[in-house]
Amino acid sequence: VGSYKSTMNLDACTLCNGGTVNRNTGSNTSVACVQCDVNTRSSKGSSKCINYLPNETSELGSAVCECAAGYSPSPGGTGCVLCGVGTFKGLSGNVECFKCPVGSTSTPGSLKCFCDSGHTMNSDVVACIACPVGSYKIEAGEGLCTKCPEGMSSSQEGSVSPGQCSKCKENTFTSDSADDGCNKCPAGTSSPDASSESKDCKCNAEYEALVDGVQCFRCSQGLFK
């Protein structure tokens, strides 16, 4: 078993290749060596295919086992173990799990990483970036960052809680954009704290607004306010 001999001489029998088996005796052709099924294996000269351990896989006619996606070889080389938190492995193979890129994480046995809390997918959907100033993201996953409430902003990128949003100080305001924090009022204007629009910045005493109401200038000589 596990071999064949196609010539009439005193030479030894030829062993079947790994990944194939021959259960019969007296075989005279290599055709007698048949491939092992998917998820089984055999070494050279075998008469029986061996089932793989859990979390291992193989293709038809394999001589060695491979760790399934989400698993890597165990330190002792006796099986496969789950990829740990913060690592991933998307394909089968006997290689170590890969570390998740910055701004992302994973659960045990992951095939891919997902954005960590305080991070979201960039516009190209290829990497996780920190939530911009003025926003936050509580949960890990593929969700979007949430803008701080009106009149409030965060002081740094990557905020993970609305508790990191604080009121804009006097003479500043927030805008519709979440990535510019609290903006300073234009010269000659002031605003109360927690202001949420540029129009909350009003002309100071001794200043008057132009027709568009956007800019304030000191009153002309002889005039007062």
Backbone bond lengths (Angstrom), bond angles and torsions (degrees), N, CA, C in turn:
res aa  C-N    CA-C-N  psi(-1)  N-CA   C-N-CA  omega(-1)  CA-C   N-CA-C  phi
1 V - - - 1.470 - - 1.523 109.68 -
2 G 1.326 115.61 156.65 1.453 119.82 177.55 1.508 113.96 73.88
3 S 1.348 117.74 10.16 1.458 119.93 -177.60 1.529 110.27 -155.37
4 Y 1.334 115.69 177.41 1.467 122.37 177.41 1.519 107.91 -155.98
5 K 1.363 116.63 166.55 1.462 121.72 176.39 1.523 107.50 -149.32
6 S 1.336 115.13 116.64 1.461 120.42 -172.79 1.531 113.76 -97.68
7 T 1.340 117.71 -3.72 1.469 120.72 -179.04 1.522 110.43 -124.16
8 M 1.345 115.31 153.80 1.470 120.60 179.23 1.524 109.05 -95.12
9 N 1.294 116.75 93.12 1.463 122.74 177.29 1.526 108.43 -159.13
10 L 1.310 114.91 -173.31 1.462 119.20 -177.79 1.523 113.65 -89.92
11 D 1.337 117.04 7.12 1.462 119.77 179.60 1.524 110.98 -66.13
12 A 1.313 114.93 156.68 1.464 119.99 178.29 1.525 110.65 -72.29
13 C 1.292 115.49 159.52 1.468 120.33 175.89 1.529 109.41 -66.90
14 T 1.318 115.15 152.54 1.467 121.69 178.61 1.524 108.92 -92.56
15 L 1.311 115.90 128.05 1.468 120.15 -179.72 1.526 111.00 -74.16
16 C 1.303 116.00 141.72 1.477 120.06 173.67 1.528 109.13 -63.39
17 N 1.311 116.07 145.78 1.463 120.92 179.43 1.517 111.00 -66.84
18 G 1.344 115.15 157.46 1.452 119.29 173.03 1.523 110.39 -59.10
19 G 1.316 116.23 142.08 1.465 120.57 -176.64 1.513 112.86 91.26
20 T 1.346 116.86 -3.92 1.464 121.95 176.10 1.518 108.65 -130.73
21 V 1.325 116.67 159.76 1.467 121.90 179.06 1.531 109.48 -141.47
22 N 1.312 114.73 156.40 1.466 122.13 171.85 1.516 107.72 -133.52
23 R 1.315 116.65 115.13 1.464 122.10 -176.64 1.533 112.46 -89.87
24 N 1.325 116.25 -2.91 1.467 119.84 -174.93 1.526 111.37 -107.01
25 T 1.305 116.42 161.37 1.464 122.66 174.02 1.526 109.56 -104.43
26 G 1.334 116.57 157.12 1.457 121.32 175.84 1.514 114.74 73.83
27 S 1.308 119.88 20.67 1.472 122.19 -178.51 1.525 110.25 -73.21
28 N 1.350 115.99 141.98 1.459 119.90 -177.43 1.524 113.46 -119.69
29 T 1.340 116.81 16.43 1.464 120.39 178.84 1.522 110.22 -150.37
30 S 1.330 114.95 151.25 1.474 119.77 179.93 1.517 112.12 -67.79
31 V 1.338 116.21 -16.02 1.467 119.93 178.21 1.530 110.57 -61.91
32 A 1.330 116.44 -22.52 1.464 120.51 179.54 1.525 111.78 -66.85
33 C 1.347 116.12 -19.65 1.467 120.30 178.08 1.530 108.49 -86.20
34 V 1.325 116.88 111.04 1.466 121.26 -175.45 1.528 109.81 -105.34
35 Q 1.334 115.78 149.84 1.457 120.94 -176.95 1.526 112.29 -70.02
36 C 1.313 115.56 145.46 1.459 121.35 173.31 1.521 109.39 -72.11
37 D 1.315 116.32 149.45 1.460 121.35 179.47 1.528 111.27 -69.05
38 V 1.318 114.99 167.61 1.464 121.29 174.25 1.531 109.31 -56.98
39 N 1.318 116.02 139.27 1.462 123.82 178.74 1.529 113.32 67.89
40 T 1.336 116.38 23.57 1.460 122.18 168.56 1.525 107.77 -133.05
41 R 1.321 117.83 167.83 1.460 121.14 -177.90 1.522 109.92 -150.34
42 S 1.303 116.08 167.97 1.465 121.24 173.40 1.517 108.96 -154.50
43 S 1.323 116.21 151.46 1.457 121.12 173.77 1.532 108.94 -92.52
44 K 1.288 116.94 172.72 1.465 122.13 -177.91 1.534 110.91 -60.53
45 G 1.330 116.01 134.65 1.462 121.04 178.44 1.509 114.79 77.87
46 S 1.322 118.52 23.99 1.462 121.81 -176.48 1.526 111.60 -89.62
47 S 1.313 114.01 155.16 1.463 120.56 174.78 1.518 111.74 -112.28
48 K 1.327 116.72 -0.06 1.456 120.34 -177.04 1.521 110.11 -148.40
49 C 1.321 116.02 135.54 1.472 120.74 174.67 1.522 108.93 -81.83
50 I 1.322 116.72 140.90 1.459 122.44 -176.64 1.520 109.18 -104.77
51 N 1.317 116.32 132.52 1.465 120.60 176.50 1.526 109.73 -69.26
52 Y 1.340 115.31 143.36 1.452 120.11 179.85 1.519 110.59 -75.60
53 L 1.319 114.04 158.30 1.453 120.21 173.22 1.521 109.74 -70.46
54 P 1.339 118.07 162.17 1.471 119.54 176.46 1.529 111.09 -55.13
55 N 1.311 115.86 143.55 1.469 123.18 177.33 1.521 113.23 75.09
56 E 1.338 116.80 12.24 1.459 121.72 173.39 1.517 108.87 -110.33
57 T 1.306 116.66 159.56 1.459 120.62 -178.19 1.522 109.66 -150.32
58 S 1.324 116.00 165.08 1.465 120.14 175.85 1.522 109.41 -162.04
59 E 1.315 114.66 164.46 1.453 120.94 173.20 1.525 109.26 -93.77
60 L 1.320 116.17 175.07 1.454 121.49 178.40 1.526 110.46 -60.16
61 G 1.329 117.70 131.95 1.451 122.27 176.28 1.518 114.54 74.74
62 S 1.324 118.10 34.36 1.467 120.99 -178.02 1.523 111.78 -89.82
63 A 1.335 114.26 145.35 1.461 120.22 176.95 1.519 111.88 -98.95
64 V 1.318 117.63 -19.22 1.460 121.63 -178.83 1.520 109.51 -130.76
65 C 1.322 114.73 157.12 1.465 119.80 178.04 1.513 110.15 -89.33
66 E 1.311 115.51 156.66 1.461 122.09 174.80 1.512 108.70 -129.09
67 C 1.322 115.80 142.37 1.465 119.53 176.03 1.521 109.44 -70.63
68 A 1.313 115.68 136.84 1.465 120.71 -179.88 1.521 110.47 -67.48
69 A 1.320 117.07 165.43 1.461 121.95 175.13 1.525 109.05 -56.30
70 G 1.330 116.31 138.13 1.463 120.56 -177.85 1.522 113.58 87.96
71 Y 1.337 116.30 0.15 1.463 121.70 -179.59 1.528 110.08 -132.43
72 S 1.333 116.28 153.17 1.464 121.69 176.40 1.519 108.49 -133.45
73 P 1.344 117.75 162.43 1.468 119.81 -179.90 1.527 111.37 -59.14
74 S 1.321 115.99 139.32 1.461 120.19 177.72 1.524 109.69 -69.35
75 P 1.327 118.26 155.46 1.473 121.03 -179.16 1.522 112.99 -55.54
76 G 1.341 116.69 -33.78 1.454 119.75 -179.65 1.509 114.05 -85.74
77 G 1.332 116.77 -4.14 1.451 120.57 178.61 1.512 114.15 71.37
78 T 1.330 117.82 22.99 1.465 121.19 -177.38 1.517 112.83 -109.14
79 G 1.280 118.65 12.98 1.454 121.49 -179.59 1.513 110.68 166.67
80 C 1.305 115.71 -161.33 1.461 121.58 -178.51 1.518 109.81 -124.90
81 V 1.305 116.67 143.36 1.465 122.01 -179.82 1.520 109.85 -123.21
82 L 1.309 115.60 154.50 1.462 121.77 179.78 1.529 111.57 -59.53
83 C 1.310 116.20 141.86 1.466 119.72 168.25 1.524 108.20 -61.79
84 G 1.303 117.41 139.75 1.457 120.96 -177.28 1.525 112.71 -80.17
85 V 1.322 115.58 174.05 1.465 121.90 176.54 1.533 109.25 -59.50
86 G 1.330 116.16 134.60 1.459 120.31 179.81 1.511 113.78 84.69
87 T 1.352 117.21 7.70 1.464 121.40 176.40 1.523 109.01 -131.60
88 F 1.340 116.71 167.31 1.468 120.80 179.92 1.519 109.67 -155.60
89 K 1.329 115.27 164.16 1.467 122.06 174.70 1.515 107.16 -156.50
90 G 1.327 116.70 110.57 1.461 121.68 -172.05 1.506 115.36 -87.00
91 L 1.338 118.68 -14.18 1.465 121.87 -177.17 1.520 110.13 -130.16
92 S 1.326 116.32 158.49 1.460 119.74 175.16 1.521 109.84 -71.83
93 G 1.327 116.72 155.62 1.456 121.35 -179.68 1.512 110.82 149.39
94 N 1.313 116.15 158.47 1.461 121.35 -178.41 1.520 111.02 -92.85
95 V 1.313 115.81 59.42 1.460 121.91 177.16 1.527 108.53 -125.17
96 E 1.316 115.31 161.03 1.460 120.44 179.13 1.524 110.53 -69.96
97 C 1.316 115.45 156.89 1.466 120.44 174.90 1.529 109.02 -68.89
98 F 1.327 115.80 151.06 1.459 121.25 -177.67 1.529 110.29 -95.43
99 K 1.315 116.00 144.96 1.460 120.81 178.34 1.526 110.02 -74.99
100 C 1.318 116.22 137.63 1.468 120.62 178.67 1.531 110.16 -64.25
101 P 1.329 117.53 145.48 1.467 120.60 177.30 1.529 111.28 -63.41
102 V 1.312 115.95 162.73 1.470 121.72 177.73 1.524 109.82 -56.22
103 G 1.323 116.90 135.90 1.467 121.54 178.76 1.510 113.71 88.94
104 S 1.338 117.67 1.83 1.464 120.42 179.70 1.518 109.98 -132.13
105 T 1.334 116.00 166.17 1.457 121.75 179.85 1.520 108.54 -150.69
106 S 1.338 116.74 -175.05 1.458 120.82 -179.59 1.514 109.69 -158.05
107 T 1.329 115.54 166.45 1.452 122.28 172.08 1.534 108.57 -99.57
108 P 1.340 119.15 164.72 1.473 120.02 -179.69 1.529 112.48 -55.30
109 G 1.318 116.42 136.92 1.458 121.61 177.31 1.511 114.63 77.18
110 S 1.319 117.98 22.13 1.467 121.17 -175.62 1.527 112.29 -76.88
111 L 1.343 114.38 144.84 1.461 121.32 174.63 1.521 110.66 -89.74
112 K 1.334 117.34 -18.96 1.455 122.20 178.06 1.519 109.09 -153.35
113 C 1.323 116.12 167.74 1.465 121.59 179.62 1.530 109.90 -99.14
114 F 1.304 116.13 161.07 1.453 121.85 175.74 1.523 109.00 -131.79
115 C 1.326 115.57 159.36 1.460 120.17 -174.70 1.526 111.31 -63.52
116 D 1.310 115.40 137.60 1.459 122.13 179.46 1.523 109.87 -75.34
117 S 1.321 117.09 168.15 1.462 119.93 173.39 1.530 107.94 -59.72
118 G 1.332 116.17 145.09 1.460 120.35 -177.44 1.511 113.40 79.70
119 H 1.334 118.23 5.32 1.460 123.12 -178.69 1.531 110.64 -137.06
120 T 1.311 116.01 151.58 1.460 121.57 178.38 1.517 109.44 -141.34
121 M 1.333 116.58 165.03 1.460 120.76 -178.38 1.524 110.17 -71.92
122 N 1.334 116.55 140.08 1.468 119.69 178.82 1.525 110.48 -74.37
123 S 1.326 116.88 175.25 1.459 121.57 -174.06 1.519 112.73 -63.91
124 D 1.333 117.39 -24.60 1.463 121.03 179.07 1.523 112.42 -88.11
125 V 1.335 116.58 -2.02 1.470 123.26 179.73 1.536 111.16 54.11
126 V 1.319 116.04 42.41 1.463 119.73 179.32 1.535 112.45 -125.90
127 A 1.318 117.90 -10.28 1.459 120.10 -178.22 1.522 110.24 -156.07
128 C 1.322 115.87 156.83 1.459 121.30 178.10 1.531 109.13 -95.17
129 I 1.309 116.39 133.41 1.454 121.72 178.78 1.526 109.42 -122.35
130 A 1.316 115.81 155.41 1.460 121.05 -179.45 1.524 110.49 -66.25
131 C 1.335 116.45 142.37 1.466 120.12 174.03 1.528 108.19 -58.04
132 P 1.334 117.60 135.87 1.465 119.55 -178.22 1.524 112.10 -68.50
133 V 1.323 115.41 163.58 1.467 120.93 175.02 1.525 108.72 -53.93
134 G 1.320 116.84 135.50 1.464 121.16 -179.55 1.517 113.00 95.09
135 S 1.325 117.74 8.94 1.461 120.96 179.57 1.522 109.75 -148.02
136 Y 1.341 116.05 171.17 1.461 121.45 -178.85 1.532 109.39 -154.60
137 K 1.317 116.75 166.00 1.474 121.94 175.32 1.525 107.81 -148.44
138 I 1.324 115.79 117.60 1.461 121.32 -172.96 1.524 111.98 -76.54
139 E 1.331 116.87 -52.73 1.454 121.58 -172.31 1.526 112.17 -93.61
140 A 1.330 115.79 149.18 1.465 120.44 169.75 1.526 108.36 -72.84
141 G 1.318 117.30 150.33 1.457 121.33 -178.34 1.520 110.74 141.00
142 E 1.329 115.50 -169.13 1.456 120.28 -175.46 1.538 113.18 -94.43
143 G 1.314 117.83 13.46 1.456 120.92 -179.01 1.520 112.94 -70.76
144 L 1.334 115.00 169.50 1.459 121.83 179.40 1.524 110.96 -89.95
145 C 1.314 115.93 162.27 1.463 121.33 174.61 1.529 109.27 -74.97
146 T 1.310 116.44 148.80 1.461 122.74 -179.60 1.529 109.47 -104.05
147 K 1.334 116.60 130.89 1.462 120.99 179.80 1.519 110.63 -69.49
148 C 1.317 116.84 140.03 1.457 120.91 175.27 1.534 110.06 -58.59
149 P 1.336 117.30 153.22 1.469 119.76 178.13 1.530 111.34 -56.39
150 E 1.336 115.90 159.84 1.466 121.21 -179.43 1.532 110.77 -55.36
151 G 1.318 114.10 137.48 1.455 119.61 178.65 1.515 113.83 78.81
152 M 1.335 116.22 7.97 1.455 120.11 -178.99 1.533 109.91 -131.20
153 S 1.322 116.00 157.56 1.460 120.75 178.79 1.518 109.01 -154.69
154 S 1.321 116.39 159.90 1.463 121.47 172.95 1.519 108.75 -94.25
155 S 1.311 116.14 157.84 1.467 119.90 -175.09 1.523 112.98 -92.56
156 Q 1.335 117.58 -10.10 1.457 119.56 -177.45 1.526 110.72 -149.31
157 E 1.326 115.70 163.90 1.461 121.22 176.77 1.532 110.14 -73.06
158 G 1.333 115.45 157.17 1.463 120.29 174.39 1.508 115.14 78.15
159 S 1.322 118.38 25.53 1.468 120.28 179.54 1.532 110.27 -67.98
160 V 1.329 116.42 143.92 1.467 121.70 -174.75 1.525 113.15 -116.04
161 S 1.341 117.96 4.11 1.456 120.05 -175.89 1.524 110.34 -153.63
162 P 1.350 117.00 146.54 1.471 118.54 174.70 1.519 111.94 -64.05
163 G 1.330 116.19 -17.80 1.458 120.16 176.74 1.519 112.65 -66.19
164 Q 1.327 116.82 -15.65 1.461 120.81 177.55 1.529 111.79 -87.04
165 C 1.333 116.09 -2.59 1.470 120.58 174.50 1.532 108.29 -89.33
166 S 1.304 116.92 133.56 1.464 121.15 179.24 1.526 109.73 -131.00
167 K 1.341 115.71 159.56 1.466 120.60 -178.40 1.526 110.98 -62.33
168 C 1.325 115.15 139.54 1.459 118.71 171.76 1.528 108.55 -66.20
169 K 1.311 116.85 141.63 1.458 120.76 -178.19 1.521 111.24 -73.64
170 E 1.326 115.59 170.48 1.465 120.60 176.12 1.530 109.68 -54.95
171 N 1.326 114.83 145.86 1.475 123.00 177.25 1.528 113.15 69.25
172 T 1.338 115.39 21.59 1.465 120.78 171.95 1.524 108.21 -135.29
173 F 1.340 116.40 168.18 1.465 121.02 179.77 1.524 109.19 -156.10
174 T 1.324 116.20 159.18 1.466 120.51 174.46 1.526 108.73 -97.28
175 S 1.337 114.57 160.80 1.466 119.97 177.98 1.515 108.96 -121.24
176 D 1.336 116.26 -177.33 1.457 120.74 179.34 1.520 111.63 -66.55
177 S 1.306 116.86 -23.59 1.460 120.69 179.40 1.519 109.23 -80.52
178 A 1.341 116.39 139.67 1.465 120.34 -178.12 1.514 112.86 -91.84
179 D 1.310 117.55 -1.59 1.459 117.95 -171.68 1.526 114.00 -111.29
180 D 1.330 117.85 15.20 1.461 118.01 178.97 1.523 112.87 -121.40
181 G 1.327 117.56 8.76 1.452 121.56 174.59 1.522 113.29 60.75
182 C 1.327 116.14 -145.12 1.458 121.96 178.70 1.531 108.70 -90.61
183 N 1.317 116.13 123.96 1.456 121.52 -178.16 1.534 110.30 -93.62
184 K 1.316 115.97 143.42 1.460 120.83 179.31 1.528 110.13 -76.54
185 C 1.319 116.72 136.71 1.460 121.03 176.88 1.529 109.89 -62.41
186 P 1.330 117.82 150.58 1.473 120.95 178.28 1.528 111.22 -61.24
187 A 1.314 116.21 159.99 1.462 121.47 178.57 1.527 110.78 -56.16
188 G 1.315 116.28 139.11 1.457 120.89 178.37 1.510 113.90 83.46
189 T 1.350 117.62 7.69 1.468 120.87 -179.58 1.516 109.57 -128.61
190 S 1.309 115.69 165.07 1.459 121.59 176.38 1.523 108.81 -150.91
191 S 1.312 115.84 162.38 1.465 121.64 -178.74 1.517 109.62 -148.23
192 P 1.341 117.65 157.29 1.466 120.14 175.09 1.533 109.90 -75.48
193 D 1.320 116.75 168.73 1.463 118.51 177.46 1.530 110.08 -66.96
194 A 1.323 116.37 160.96 1.469 123.81 -179.66 1.521 113.32 63.45
195 S 1.329 117.98 25.46 1.465 120.47 177.85 1.532 109.42 -71.89
196 S 1.333 116.37 140.06 1.461 120.67 -173.87 1.527 113.70 -116.20
197 E 1.355 117.68 -0.02 1.462 119.55 -179.71 1.529 109.52 -142.61
198 S 1.318 115.48 154.99 1.462 119.28 179.48 1.530 111.04 -64.60
199 K 1.338 116.87 -29.37 1.472 119.12 -179.16 1.526 112.23 -71.22
200 D 1.335 117.22 -8.72 1.458 119.95 174.35 1.525 111.24 -72.62
201 C 1.350 116.38 -15.27 1.463 120.91 176.90 1.533 107.92 -82.24
202 K 1.329 117.41 111.04 1.465 122.97 -176.56 1.530 110.23 -104.90
203 C 1.342 114.76 153.32 1.456 119.78 179.72 1.533 110.80 -63.11
204 N 1.307 115.02 136.56 1.453 120.24 177.97 1.526 110.20 -73.44
205 A 1.335 114.96 169.92 1.466 120.02 172.79 1.524 108.78 -58.51
206 E 1.294 117.18 143.40 1.470 125.70 -178.95 1.531 111.89 75.06
207 Y 1.344 116.31 9.55 1.467 120.51 176.78 1.521 109.37 -124.10
208 E 1.308 116.60 147.41 1.458 121.67 177.29 1.528 109.25 -126.91
209 A 1.332 115.81 152.19 1.464 120.76 -178.14 1.510 110.44 -91.70
210 L 1.317 116.79 147.64 1.458 121.09 170.27 1.516 108.98 -70.13
211 V 1.326 115.36 175.96 1.469 119.86 -177.56 1.521 110.95 -58.88
212 D 1.353 116.51 -37.93 1.466 118.48 -177.45 1.524 112.24 -74.24
213 G 1.335 117.31 -9.99 1.450 121.00 176.27 1.506 114.70 70.24
214 V 1.325 116.45 13.85 1.458 120.39 -176.37 1.517 111.51 -95.82
215 Q 1.306 118.34 -41.52 1.451 121.92 -177.12 1.518 110.77 -114.28
216 C 1.318 115.60 147.98 1.462 121.13 179.17 1.532 109.04 -118.45
217 F 1.321 115.67 139.70 1.464 121.84 179.48 1.515 109.03 -127.86
218 R 1.325 114.46 151.75 1.473 119.68 179.19 1.537 109.08 -61.61
219 C 1.316 115.20 140.28 1.463 119.79 -178.61 1.535 110.59 -57.86
220 S 1.295 115.40 145.02 1.453 120.92 -179.21 1.533 109.62 -65.51
221 Q 1.334 115.14 157.59 1.466 120.72 -178.51 1.537 109.08 -57.91
222 G 1.289 115.16 132.81 1.462 120.28 -179.98 1.502 113.85 93.06
223 L 1.347 115.72 -5.55 1.467 120.60 178.59 1.520 108.69 -117.50
224 F 1.334 115.60 156.52 1.455 118.94 179.01 1.544 109.24 -144.72
225 K 1.290 115.24 166.60 1.468 120.36 178.83 1.536 107.50 -146.59
